[in-house]
Amino acid sequence: MKRFLIILFLFISLIASATDYYVKTAGSDANTGLSDGQAWQTITKVNSMWLGFIGGDKVFFNRGDTFYGTLTAGSSGSIGNPIMIGAYGTGLAPVISAFTTLSSWTNEGGGIYSKVVSTSNPNVLIIDGINTSLGRYPDSGWLTVDSHSGTSSITDAALPSAPDWDGAEVVIRKRAWIIDRNYITSHAGTTISYTTASGYEPVNGTGYFVQNDLSACTALGEWLYTGGKVYMYFGAVNPATKTVKVSTLAQNISIQGRNNITITGLSLEGANESAVYISSSDNITIQECRIQFCGDAAIDGGHNGGNSSLGLRVINDTIKDVQNHGILLQTEFDGALIQGCVFNNIGMLPGMSFSGDGQNMGMRLEGSNHVIEYNRLTNLGYNGIEFEGNNIKCRNNYINNFALIKDDVGGIYTASFGTMWTGREIYGNIVLNGIGATIGSLYGETQGIYCDQRNTNIMIGENTVFNCTNGIFMHNSHECNIYGNTVYSNQNSALNLVHSSYDWPNDPTRNLEIVNNLFVVKHSPAYAYYFESHDGVADNYLFGNADNNLIGWLYDEIVPPTNRPIRLTGNYVGSNYALSQWKYNSGQDVASTGYLGVAITDTADIKFRYNDTRINKTFTMSTDMIDVSNNAYSAGILTLIPFTSIILIGPGTVIDNNDPGGLPSVLPTVQDFITNITNTTTTIGGSVTDDGGAAITDRGICWAFTINPTTAGSHTHNGSGLGTFYQEITGLSEGTSYYVRAFATNTAGTAYSANLSFTTMGVSSARFVKHLEELIGNNYRFIRQ
């Protein structure tokens, strides 16, 4: 009994001792940190105290302040009771910065200025808030590789012998999907010799440029780091008129071997490697943070620590201007949730990303049991979302403008080069505009959904793919289900099946179920089906089963059987087929259709509309129209449910009622703060600082016992429009912890502030006893020891 009482007392002590701490730049590290008036001042102080933090402790950084340093997790929270790092006060989110601002430059002559910087090989430098590349030659575009010698040298007959590029980097596009940064060992005449950054040889006729040399700094903002100094070309511009920041710390937050930690409502910037580094750590949550200007990955779980990292949550974060990856997770991660995040400008500076395979991605996830949903990814250098592992759910994501730097790319990409993964789902995604970046002799392709090499057991359903080289691309894939997709106006094909037996002879294209899809291209020479087998044309017929699909061209359509939207090839030699011929030869697509019953002579009569939001979207049709399946729609209101699309045919207009003036579909920006806490009441303030381009129709406060309260639970309504509002919340329980968020709604949906939490004064005995009983139950096995 005595031992039981001692353990019980320790639990009571832990429950009672959870503490809130405050940090602001106007504080002092000599303070207690227990209130705004006694706030600490620095990240160094927080790190020194973190060894003593326990579950339930919270560290709040003051909004509007900037803190230089790396937060290093020194202890773990507990399951259901994490250590929380968040924000308090009013104004913009507090900034955790790894940037050093450069001033008092030294004039080196010729428009070049220098500044001594204590750092090592910075990979991020911004000027007036703009992410900036190293100085390069030429300032834009690519030179051409005329010839090469293995992986050691390239020759370009047009390359001047001066300046001498010894010690610089040569950036070579060695493959459609490979851009390497190689150290130049010598430059003699028209030949550059280098130390290769990967095992790939260049290809004659492809592109290259030179960077990281003072002679390449010839345009405003081009820069170089060498000999402990940053050199920058300002020309005739006064450096004092520009704000220049350079990365001088590897991370903003480092979490290694620590569990149950929540990061919320912070702005993280300037990390030379990763904003948040996670290794061997369970139940880490990163939510409603703004992460930008990272030299490698915004969130980096790319260095396997030898132990698992379970239950990562990345929710409602904004990730932008990152040199390499938005999110990178390796195989130690299991059960991650990536939800509601916005990615923009990822891997967009080719001389600043990394060499070899697997670079420049919005997300690259290994491990299993992940859910990737409701994310928005735009302006991407390479793949949008890449995943490998079992039981991955990739659903309801919006991907637009990818493959801007590389080719052979997927908006959504997965492969099984080693393990044959199972239980994967690609559902309800909208993938648009795989641009492609063909340079010199290298030509690649962009695939909306790219199932590369030995994929099996994938459900590909209800997706929309538009304006890529190929809509859905299946390479040596089998036992997959492709259903209900809208694949429209892709440049080569809607569906491309490839069996390259020389790669994987034991993985032919077999047992595919292809039903209820819209495979529509605007005009020839694109195809609805494009099948290629290196085992001959006849092998294409063995792919599986296809039926109830729409297969055809739209614009310039000619009455069948002249219309031939299907191509079968063997070793790149083959023929085109009308749908009727395909049915006869293959026995497939018996109930599929191809001809719409209307001739389209004007592309303006084709209206492609989609809903990339989480709420229903309405459109106003000026006239009666049909869709490509010949369903009739009367003039008036058309409603699309979330993450669906439609192809309409007819004259007139289809106006987006949610966005009639071409406004961006952007959620508003909203913040909150807490004042005047009593036993059963508190006053909550909210501030809507940006309407996202559309009027705020509702705003208020929501609260709950658990994190991430929404308007589905307890909430108020506090008017509309921009500005600050207050609300007294009454009827709360004594001695009880709550989470609270402000919200604001516009036509794009509802946005929430970061979570704040508070505990009412007094002690609620019933709730205390219940919590204590839960703790005793959870720790019963320890009590008995």
N, C-alpha and C positions, 0 to 999 in steps of 0.2 A: 504493500500500500504506500509506503513512503516513497518508493521509486516512482510510482504512478503519480503521486502528488507533485514531485519535483518536475517531472516531464510536463505535467499539466501547467504548472507555474511558468515554465519556460515558454509554452505556447501562449499563455496569457500575456507575457511580457512582449513577445514578438508582435502580437495583435495590437497591443497598446502603443507600440513604439514606432509604427510607420510614420514617416515625417515628410513634410513638404519643405523644399529648399528653394531659394530664389537667387538668381544671378543677374546682375546688370552692370554695364560698364561704369556707372557712377557709384558702384558699391565698393567694398573693401574686403580683401581676403582675410583681414583680421576680424571681420564680423561673424556673427553666428550663422548667417544664411537662412534664418528661420522666418524672415518676413521681408517685405520689400524694403523697409527701412534698415534692415540688417543684412541686406543682400551681399553675397560674395561678388567678386569682380571678374575672375578669370577662369578659363577652362583648366588651367594648372591646379587651381584650388579644388575644383570639382573632381578631377582625377585623383587628387591626394585623399579625398574623402570617400571615393567610391568603394574602396575596400570594405567600408563599414556599412554600405547601403544594404537594405533587406527588401523583401517583397513588400510592395505597397508604397515604398518611398518614391517621391516624385521630385524631379529637379526642373524648375521652370526658369527659362531664359526670357529676359525682358524683350517684348516686341519693340522693334525699331532700332535695336542695338546690334552691333557686329562684334563677334568674338573670334579672335585668331587662335588656332590651335587644333589639336586632334583629341576628341573625346575618346578615352580608352576605358572600356567596361572592366571594372575591377571585381565585381561580384555579380551573382545571379539573383533574380527574383524567384518567385515560386509559381507553381501552376495556378492560373486564375488570379494571381496577385503579382503582376510584373513590376519591375522597376520602370518608371516612366520618365522619359526626357521630353519636355514639352515647352509651352510658351505661356506667358501671362502678360497682362497689361493691354494697351491699345496700340494700334498702328500696324505696320508691316511685320511679317514673321521675323523672328530673330535669325541672324545669319551666323552660321558657323563657317568660317572662311579659312582656306589654306592659301589665299592670295597674299602677296606683298605688293603694295602700291609703289611704283617707281617714280621718283622725282629727283630734282637736282642733278640732271644729266650732265655728262662731260662731253663737250664738243670735240669730236675726233677729226673733223674736217670732211668735206665732200658730202655734206648732208647727213653724215653718220654721227650718232651720239651713243655714249656708253654709260652703263650704271653697274657698279659692283653689286652682286647679289649672292647671298649665302644660300645656295641650293645645289642640286645636282641634276643636270640634264632635264630642265623643265620641258614639259610637253604641252603646256597650256599657257597661252598669253592672250590677253584681251585688250583691245583699244576701244575706249568709249563704249564698253559693253559688247563688242563684237569679237567673236572667236577668230583668231588670226593664224595663218600658216607661217612656217619658217620662210625666209627669203629663198626664192627659187629662180632657176633659169630654164626655160623662159618664164616670164611672169604669169603666163596662162598658156593653156594648150600643152601638147606633147611633142617632143622630138621623135625621130624614127630610128629604130635599130635596123641597120642594113645587114649586119652579120654579127655572129657571136661565136665565142669559143667556150663550150660547156657552160659551167656556172661561174666562170672567172672573168670574162671580159665581153664587152660589146663594142662594135665599130659603127660610126655614123659618118659618112663622107661629108656631111654638111656641118659637122661639129668643128668650131674653130679651135686652134691649139692654145689660144689664150682667151680668157684667163685659165690658169692651171687649177684644176679641180681636186688636186691631191688633198685627202683628208675630209672631203665633203661626203655627201650621200648621193647615190644615184637611185632614183625611185623608178622601178621597172614594172610594167604590167606584163608579167611573165605568162599568165593565163587569163582567160576571161574572168576568173574569180580570184586571181592572185595578184596583188600589188605589193612588191617587196621594197623595203628600205635597206640598201646595201652600202657598206662603207667603202669608199674609193681608196684603193691602195696606191694607184698611180694613174696619171692622165698624160698620155704621150700622143701628140698629133690628133688623130681622129678616133683613137681607141681609149676607152676607159676600162681599167682593170679594177676589180672589186672583190671583197669578201662576201660571199653569198649569204643572204639571210634565210634561205630555205633551200630545199633540194631541187627546186624547179629551175630548169633552163629557160632563158628568154626564147621567144619565137621571132624569127626575122620578120621585119615589117611592123612590129608592134611599137608601142610608145614608151618613152622614158622622159624624165627631167632630172635636173640636178638641184640639190638644196643643201642647206646648212653650211653655207660659206659666205664670208663677208662680201665677196664679189657678186653674190646673187641678191644682195639687199639693195635694190635699185628703185623700189616703189614705196610709197608712204606706208609705214607699218610693217614692212618686211624686217625680219629680225633673225638674230643668231645668238646662241649662248656658247661661249668658249672662254677658257682661262678665268672663270669666276665672274664674268661680266656678261650682261645682256647688251648686245649692239642692235641698234635700230636705225633704219633710214627714215628721217623726217624731212629731208630736202630743205625747202625754205620755210617749213612750218615750225613754229616755236614749240618745243616739247612741253612747255608749261601749259599749253592750251589743250593737251590731250591727257586723258586718264588712262594710264597703262598699268595693268596688274599682271603678275607672273606667279605661277604656282611654285610654292616653296615647301609644301608638306605633302607627304604621300597620301594621307587619308584625312577625311573630316571626322569619321567615327570608326573605331576599330573594336570589333566584338569577336573574341577568340576564346572558346571554351567557357562561355558564359551563356546562361539560359534565361528565358522569360523576361525579355526586355522590350519595351515599346518606345519607339521614336515617333513623335507626332508634332506636326505643325511647325517644323523648322525649315529654314532655307540653308542648303548646303552647297558650297561653291569652291572651285579652284583646286580640288585635289589633283595632285600630279598623277596619281594612280586611280584610286576609287573613293567615291564619297562615303560609302559604307562598305567596310570589309567584314565579311562574316565567315568564320570557320569553326566547325565542331560546336555549333551552338543551336539549341532547340528553342522553338517558340519565340522567334524574333519577329516583331511587327514594325514595319516602316509605313506610316500612313500620313497622307495629306502634307507631305513635304515637297519642297521645290528643290530639285537637284540639277545643277548645271555646271558646265565648264569643267569636265573631268578628263584627265589625260588617258585613261583606259576605260574602265567601266563605272557607271554610276553606282550600281550595286554589284559587288564582286564576291561571289561565292566560288571563284574559279581556282582556288588553291586548296585541294583536298587535305584537310588536317588529320585524316586518319580515323575520325569518328563521325557519326551521323550528324546531320543538321536537319531536324524534323520541324515541320509546321511553320515554315517561314510565311509571313503575310506581308505582301506589298500592295497597299490599297490606296487608291485615289491620289497617287503621287504624280508630279509633273517632272519629266526628265528631258533635258534638252541640251544641245550643244556639247555632245560627248564625242571624244575622238574615236572610240572603238565600239564598245557595247553599251546598250542601255542597261540590261541585266544579264549577268553571266552566272550560271549555277552549274557546278560539276556533280559527279555521281553521289557525293555524300548527302545531297539534298533529297528529301522525300516529303511528299505531301505539301508542296508550296502552293499558295494561292496568289496569283498576280491578277489584280482586279481593278478596273476603273482608272487605270493610269494613262497618262498622256505622254507620248514620246515624240520628239521633233528634233530634226538635225542630228542624226546619229551616224557617225562614221562618214561624214561628208567632206573631210579634208584628206585627200589621198596620201599626202606626205606625212600626215600626223598619226595615222592609225598604225596597226602592227602588221608584221610580215607573216607569210605562210597561210595555211588553211584556217578557216573558221573565224574570220575577223569581220568587223564592220556590221554588226547585226543589232537590230532593235532588241531582241531577246535571243539568248542561246541557252537552252535549258537541257541539262542531262538529269539523271535520276528519274524516279517514277512517282506516279500518283499525284501529279500536278494538275491544277485547274488554272487555265489562262482565259479570262473572260472580260468583256466590256472594256477592252483597252483600245486606244486610238494611237496609231503609229503613222507619222507622215515624214516625208523627206529623209529617206534612208539610203545609205550608201550601198547596202547589200541586202541580205535576207531581212524580211520583217520579223517573223517569228520562226525560230528553228528549235525543234525538240527531238530528243531521243530518250526512250524509256518506255516502261509499261504503264498502261492505264492513265494516259495523258488526255485531258479534255481541253481542246482549244476551240472556244465557242464565242460567237457574238463579238468578235473583234473587228475593228475598222482599220484597214491598211491602205494607204494612198501615197503614191509617188515613192516607189522603192526602186532599187537597182539604178540609182543615179550615178554611182561611181563604178560598179562592177557589173559583169554579165554572168550568165548561167546561174540565175537567181530565182528564188521563190518568195512570193509574198508570205506564204506559209510553207516551210520546208521541213521534211523529215526523211531519214534514211535508216537502214539497218545493215550497215557494212559488216558488223560483227554479230551481235545478238539479234535474234528474230523477235522483235517486240510484239506485244499483244495488247488488246484492250484500248485502242486509241480512237479518238473521235475528233473530227474537224467539222464543226457544225455551225451554221448560221453566221459565218463570217462574210464581210464585204471587202473584197480585194480589188483595188482599182489601180490602173496606170503603172504597170511595170515598165519603166521608161527604157532601161538598158543603156549601156555606155560603151558601145563598140569603139575601139581605138586601134587604128592601124589595121593589121591583118587579122587581129583576133576578133572573132565574132562569136558571141554567145547568145543565149536566149533567156527570156524572162518567163517564168511560169507563175500563174496566179497561185495555184496549189501544186506543190512539187513533191511528189512521192518518189524519192530517188533510191534505187538499188535495194532490192530484196524486201520491200515493205510487204507486210501481211497484216490481216485483221485490222484494217482501218475502216471506220465508218466516215464517209465524206458526204454530208447531207445538208441540203437547204442553204448552201453558200451562194454568193453572187460574185462572179469574176468578170471583169471588164477591162479591155484595152491592155492586154499583155501579149507576149508572143504566142503562148499557148495558155488556154484557160486552166485545165486540169491535166497534169503530166504524170503518167504512171510508168516507172522504169523498173522492169523485172519485178513487178508487183503482182501479188496473187492473194486470193481469199479476202477481197475487199468489196465493200458495198458503196456504190456511187449513186445517190438518189436525191431527187428533188432540187437539184442545183440549177441556177440560172447562169449560163455561161454565154456571154454576148460580146460580139464585136472584138474578138481577139485576132491578132494579125495573121497567125498561121493556122491555128486550129482551136476548136473549143475543147475537144478531148483528144489527147495524144497518148497512145499506148506504144511502148517501145520494149522489145525483148532483144537485148544484146547478149547472146549466148556465150560470147567470148569472155564476158565479165563474170557471169554467174550461170554456168550451163545447167545447174540444178534448180534454177529459179525462173522458169518460163512464166510468161503472162498467162495465168490460168485462174479460173473460178472467180471471175469478177462478176458482180451483179450490178448492172447499169440500167436503172429504171426511173421513169417519171422525171427526166431532166429536160431542160430547154437548152439545146446545143445550137445556138444561132449565131451566124456570122453575117456581116453586112453584105459582102460581095466576094466574088472570086478574086484572087486565087486562094483565099482562106478556105478551110474545110471544117465541117462539123466534127467528123471523125478523121483522124490521121493515124493509121496503124503501121508500124514498122517492125519487122522481125528479121533478124540476121539468120534465121533458119528457113527463110523463104516465104513467099507470099501466102502459101496455104496455111502456114503456122498462125497467121493472124486470125483465122476463123476459130481458133481453139481458146479464145480469151475467156469465155464464160457465157453469160446470158445478158441480153439487152432487149428492153421492150418499153412501150408506152413513152417513148422519148419524142421530142420535137427536134427534127434534124433538118437544117436547111439554111439557105441564104435569104437575106431580106432584100437588100437593094439590088436592082437589076436582075431580079429573079425571073427566070424563064420557066414556062410551064414544063413539068416533067414529061418525058424522061431526060430531056436535054440537061436539066439541072443535075449536076453531079457533085454533091457536097461531101462525098466520102472518098478517101484515098487509102489504098492498101499498097504497101511496098515490101519488097524483100531485098535486103542489102541495097537499099536506096533506089531500087528500080521497081516501078509499079504502074498502076492505072487508077483512073478516077471512075467512080460509080455513082449512078443515080440511086435514090433510095429504093426504088423498085428492083433494080439489079442486085443491090445489097441484100434485100430480103430474099430474093430467089436463090442467090448463091450461098448465103450463110444460114438461112432459116431463122435469122434474128430479126428483132424489131417488127414483129408481125403486126402489132397494134400501134406502132409508131407512125407519125405523120411528118410531112415535110412542106407541103404547099399550103399557103395561107388563104388561098382563094382571092387574093387581091394583088395586083401588080403595083410595086412601089417604085416611083420614078424620081422622087425628091426626098433626100435624106431628112429634110425638115419635117416630114410626115412621121418620122420615127422618134418616139419620146421614151427615153430610158430614165426611170426614176427609182430612187431607193430611199430607205429609211435607216439611217445609221445611228439612231438614238434609241434610248430605252423606253420611250413613250410612243404612242401612236402618232403618226404624222399624216396630215391631210393635205390634199391638193385640189385645186379647182380646175376642172376641165371645161373649156369653152364650147366644145362640141361633143357629139357622140363619137366614141372610138371603139376599136376592138383591140384585144391584146394578141400576142403572137399565137396563142392557142385558139383564136377565133371566138373568144368570149366577148360579149358586148358590154359596153359601159356607157351609160347615159351621161349627158352633160351635167355638170354639177360637182359634188364633193366625192373625191376618191380617198379612201383611207388605207394606209399601209401600216401594218403592225410592225413592231421593232425588228430590224435586221432582215427585212425582206425587200424585194424589188419587183419591178414590172416593166415590160416592154410594150408600149402602146403604139398603135398605128392610126393615123388620121390627121387631117389638117387642124388648125387652131392651136391653142396653147394649153399647157398643163402647168399651173402656177403653184409653187410651194407656199402654202398658207403659213407655215411655221417660219418661213424665211423669204417673204415676198420680194424683198429688196436686195437679195444676195448677201444678207448679213451672215457672218460666220456662225456656225452652230457651236457656240462656246458658252459654257456655263458661267454664271456670275461668280465674282470673288467676294467671299464673306468671311468675317472674323467675329470672335466673341470674347467677352471678358466677364468676370465675376466680382461682385461687391456685396458687402453687408450681409454676411451669413449669420443666421440665428439658429435656434433649436429646430424650427419648422419652416423657415422661409429663407429665401436668398433673392438677390436682385441680379439678373443676368443682362448684360448688354451685348448688342450685336452691331456690326457695321458692314454695310454693303458698299464696297469700294469700287467695283467694276461690274457693269450690268451685262458684260459679255456680248454686247452689240444688240441687245433686245431688251424691251422694257421689263422691269421687275414687277411681276403681278402679285407676288405674295412673299412675305418674309416673316421670320419669327424665331422661336426657341423650341428645341426639343430636348428631352432628358429621359434617362433610364438608369437602372442599377448597373447595366452592362455597357461596355464600350460601343461606340458608333450608334447612338440613338438616332432614330429617323422620324419622319412625319407619320409613319404608321403607328407610332406610339404616342406618348404624352407630348403635346406641343401647343404652342400659341400661334396666333396670327397678329402681326404687328404692322399692318399697313402694306405699302408697296413703295417701289422706287429706291434710289440710292440714299445713303445716309446712315446715321446712327440711331438706334432705338434701344429702349430699356423695357424690362418686364420683371415684375415681382412674381416669384413662384411661391405659392403657399401650399399648406397641407403636406409638407414633407415629414419624414420620420426623423426622430431625434437620433443623433449619433450615427448617421447613415451616410455612406459614400454614394455619390451620384456622378454620372457622366453627362455632360451637356454639350450641345452644339447649336450654333445659330444656323439658319438655313435661308436661302433665297431661291426663288423660282422665276425662270424666264421660259421662252418657248423652246429652248434646248433641253430643259429639264430642271431638276432641283440640285443645287450645290450646297455643300455643308462646310462649315468651318472646321478647323482642327478640333479634336476633343479637348475639353477642359474637364477637370474633376474637382469636386469639393466634398467636404464632409460637414454635415450639420452639427451644431453644438449639442452637448448632452449625450446620454447613453441610452440606447434602446435595448433594454434587457432581453426582450424576446429575440431580437435579431442577433444580439451578442451570443446568447446561449445557442441559437441555431448554428451560427458560424463556428462556435466552439465544438459543437457536436460533430460538424462536418470535419473539422480538423482532427478530432479524436478518431473518427471513423477512418479517415484517410491515412492516419499514422498508427492504426491499431497494431500493425505488425511490429512497429518499433516499441510500443508501450509494453508489449508482452515480453520483450527481450530482457 
